């Protein structure tokens, strides 16, 4: 069974629009038709809506001369409830259903924004595509959208205040439909340069250093962009740039040698030289050994008795430092394994939470469609065999939709688990090597 209104667009978009149309017909989800002014602040996990403070779990940020805000909270601020936000983790398509017959559609990593118009009576589903200058991204498990494009498509005024680093989505009490926006004006403030501290790292093996990246804007203001910047190491066997788990900007001193950490953001870059050395042994302050006596036969040299003792103490101190280094490596790897497992579980839960409501909707639609088929067949006076055939056709159709959705979900979860296992294997290898080094140090005492 194919909806006559859905043709001329991609297979996935047909499924998406069919889902939305069905939700409107069968679920009758209420949509807010007005929203008050909302103020978001760069770097803050709180925003105000009509004067009321709302807590978020992520903060807006600036990158590439554009402000990125978390989708869920922007949508709520624009009068769109959580039930009218759709995300498919397999295809990475995000859709917002604000009001009327229009749907906003985005794809993570793509600069194309589509406004899909669903006809109320007959006709084809049409979509108008607009090319944005930046693409939506996923950060810290949240979808971030370029707010200027979304707000303008919703007919909302957007105000940027460089001094307070705030974005205001203006009051809208009308019933405006999403419209295809022209290119939003570029904010007057831009990032002119950024500074990385420390500017150089000189450390011993096992040390973990934290970089901080501070941007200077064209209006003279500054912003912490540590979480938004990208990091790479010229020699990961010496200094590894650790960007997962957060916080990013961690530099792990792995082995003795030299490396360079390159930090990039918005076309700008900076280099941080890293020198990793073996743990130093404190020099002795005792006077050098001297010959106290000698004879020709047999030759004998007597050294101060403290020399051997101090050498042994220095060796023990060196072993203690090396032991602590290996123990730090083990602890770091164990924590990484725990974080990997947590991230994988969160991703799996997100996928399942996204698909389960759609599966339930399909099940409800199946029952309602069967009831409708039964009523139509009874009105036509057909036999029971025809009714049974029509009912099975409906079950087959919705069964195929659910099976395809579950197959995509399982495939994505399998990929997550494989990535998790690869990460665990790497960390367990590091633990095994550190434990072997500890055993060798302990047996050498």
Residue pairs with C-beta under 8 A, 6 or more apart in sequence:
1 393
1 394
1 397
3 14
3 18
3 21
4 122
5 21
5 118
5 119
5 122
5 123
5 124
5 125
6 14
6 17
6 18
6 21
6 125
7 14
7 124
7 125
8 124
8 125
8 126
9 17
9 116
9 125
9 127
12 88
12 91
12 93
13 105
13 114
13 116
13 127
14 125
15 401
16 86
16 88
16 93
16 95
16 103
16 105
17 103
17 116
17 118
17 125
19 86
19 358
19 361
20 86
20 95
20 97
20 103
20 118
21 118
22 361
22 365
23 29
23 97
23 361
26 361
26 364
26 365
26 368
27 361
27 364
29 81
29 83
29 84
30 81
31 79
31 80
31 81
31 84
31 97
31 98
31 99
32 79
32 80
32 81
32 99
33 79
33 99
33 175
34 79
34 172
34 173
34 174
34 175
35 77
35 78
35 79
35 156
35 169
35 171
35 172
36 49
36 50
36 171
37 49
37 50
37 168
37 169
37 170
37 171
38 47
38 48
38 49
38 50
38 77
38 78
38 168
38 169
39 47
39 48
39 166
39 167
39 168
39 169
40 47
40 60
40 69
40 73
40 74
40 77
40 147
40 166
40 167
40 168
40 169
41 47
41 60
41 164
41 165
41 166
41 167
42 59
42 60
42 61
42 62
42 67
42 165
42 166
42 167
42 223
43 59
43 60
43 61
43 165
43 223
43 224
44 59
44 60
45 55
45 56
45 57
45 58
45 59
46 53
46 54
46 55
46 56
47 53
47 54
47 56
47 73
47 77
48 54
49 76
49 77
54 73
54 76
56 70
56 73
57 140
57 142
58 70
58 139
58 140
58 142
58 144
60 67
60 68
60 69
60 70
60 147
60 167
61 67
61 68
61 144
61 225
61 227
61 228
62 68
62 191
62 215
62 223
62 225
62 228
63 134
63 225
63 228
63 265
63 266
64 134
64 266
65 186
65 187
65 190
65 191
65 266
66 133
66 134
66 146
66 148
66 187
67 146
67 147
67 148
67 160
67 167
67 187
68 134
68 137
68 139
68 144
68 145
68 146
68 147
69 144
69 145
69 147
69 167
70 142
70 143
70 144
71 85
71 94
71 96
71 136
71 142
71 143
71 144
71 145
72 82
72 85
72 142
72 143
74 145
74 147
74 150
74 151
74 169
75 82
75 84
75 85
75 96
76 82
77 169
78 98
78 150
78 151
78 154
78 156
78 169
78 172
79 98
79 99
79 172
80 96
80 97
80 98
84 96
84 97
84 98
85 94
85 95
85 96
86 93
86 94
86 95
86 96
86 97
87 93
87 94
87 95
87 143
87 354
88 354
89 347
89 350
89 351
89 354
89 412
90 351
90 408
90 409
90 411
90 412
91 107
92 107
92 108
92 109
93 105
93 106
93 107
93 108
94 105
94 106
94 107
94 108
94 136
94 143
94 145
95 103
95 104
95 105
95 106
96 103
96 104
96 105
96 150
97 103
97 104
98 104
98 154
98 177
98 178
99 175
99 177
100 175
100 177
101 117
101 118
101 119
101 120
101 177
102 115
102 116
102 117
102 118
102 177
102 178
103 115
103 116
103 118
103 178
104 113
104 114
104 115
104 116
104 150
104 153
104 154
104 178
105 113
105 114
105 115
105 116
105 127
106 112
106 113
106 114
106 136
106 145
107 136
108 135
108 136
108 137
108 138
108 143
109 135
109 136
109 137
110 135
110 136
111 131
111 132
111 133
111 134
111 135
112 129
112 130
112 131
112 132
113 129
113 130
113 131
113 132
113 149
113 153
114 127
114 128
114 129
114 130
115 127
115 128
115 130
115 153
115 178
115 179
115 180
116 125
116 126
116 127
117 125
117 126
117 127
117 128
118 125
119 125
128 180
130 149
130 153
130 180
130 181
132 146
132 149
133 146
133 183
134 146
135 146
136 143
136 144
136 145
136 146
137 143
137 144
138 144
139 227
140 246
141 346
141 347
141 350
147 158
147 167
147 169
148 158
148 184
148 185
149 181
149 184
151 157
151 158
151 169
152 158
152 179
152 181
152 182
152 184
153 178
153 179
153 180
153 181
154 172
154 176
154 178
155 172
155 174
155 176
155 177
155 178
155 179
156 169
156 170
156 172
157 168
157 169
157 170
157 172
158 167
158 168
158 169
158 170
158 184
159 167
159 168
159 170
160 166
160 167
160 187
160 188
160 189
161 167
161 168
162 187
162 188
162 189
162 217
162 219
162 221
163 219
163 221
165 221
165 223
188 218
188 219
189 217
189 218
189 219
189 221
190 217
190 218
191 215
191 216
191 217
191 218
191 223
191 225
191 265
191 266
191 268
192 216
192 217
192 218
193 215
193 216
193 268
194 213
194 214
194 215
194 216
194 225
194 229
194 263
194 265
194 268
194 270
195 213
195 214
195 216
195 270
196 211
196 212
196 213
196 263
196 270
196 272
197 211
197 212
197 214
198 209
198 211
198 272
199 272
200 272
200 273
200 274
200 275
201 209
201 239
201 251
201 253
201 261
201 272
201 273
201 274
201 275
202 275
202 277
203 209
203 253
203 274
203 275
203 276
203 277
204 253
204 276
204 277
204 278
204 279
204 280
204 321
204 325
205 253
205 254
205 255
205 256
205 276
205 277
205 278
205 279
205 325
206 253
206 324
206 325
206 326
206 328
206 329
207 253
207 276
208 242
208 250
208 251
208 252
208 253
208 332
209 250
209 251
209 253
210 247
210 249
210 250
210 251
211 226
211 231
211 249
211 250
211 251
211 261
211 263
211 272
212 224
212 226
212 249
213 224
213 225
213 226
213 229
213 249
213 263
213 265
214 222
214 223
214 224
214 225
215 222
215 223
215 224
215 225
215 265
216 222
217 223
225 265
226 247
226 248
226 249
227 246
227 247
227 248
227 249
228 265
229 248
229 249
229 263
229 264
229 265
230 263
230 264
230 265
231 241
231 243
231 248
231 249
231 261
231 262
231 263
232 241
232 261
232 262
232 264
233 239
233 240
233 241
233 251
233 259
233 260
233 261
233 262
233 274
234 259
234 260
234 261
234 262
235 257
235 258
235 259
235 260
236 254
236 259
237 254
237 255
237 257
238 253
238 254
238 255
238 256
238 257
238 258
238 259
238 274
238 276
239 251
239 252
239 253
239 254
239 259
239 261
239 274
239 276
240 251
240 252
240 254
241 250
241 251
241 261
242 248
242 250
242 251
242 252
243 249
243 250
244 339
244 343
245 336
245 339
245 340
245 343
251 261
251 272
251 274
252 332
253 274
253 276
254 276
255 276
256 276
256 277
256 278
257 276
258 273
258 274
258 275
258 276
259 273
259 274
259 276
260 271
260 272
260 273
260 274
261 271
261 272
261 274
262 269
262 270
262 271
262 272
263 269
263 270
263 271
263 272
279 318
279 321
279 322
279 325
281 314
281 317
281 318
282 314
282 317
284 310
284 314
286 304
286 306
286 307
286 310
289 303
289 304
289 307
290 304
291 301
291 302
292 301
292 302
292 303
293 300
293 302
294 300
294 301
316 445
319 441
319 444
319 445
322 437
322 441
323 438
323 441
323 442
326 434
326 435
326 437
326 438
326 441
327 434
327 438
329 430
329 431
329 434
330 430
330 431
330 434
330 435
330 438
333 427
333 428
333 430
333 431
333 434
334 427
334 431
336 423
336 427
337 423
337 424
337 427
337 428
340 420
340 423
340 424
340 427
341 420
341 424
343 420
344 416
344 417
344 419
344 420
347 416
348 413
348 416
351 409
351 412
351 413
352 409
355 405
355 406
355 409
358 405
359 402
359 405
359 406
362 398
362 401
362 402
362 405
363 398
363 402
365 398
366 394
366 395
366 398
369 394
369 398
370 391
370 394
370 395
373 387
373 390
373 391
373 394
374 387
374 391
377 386
377 387
377 390
378 387
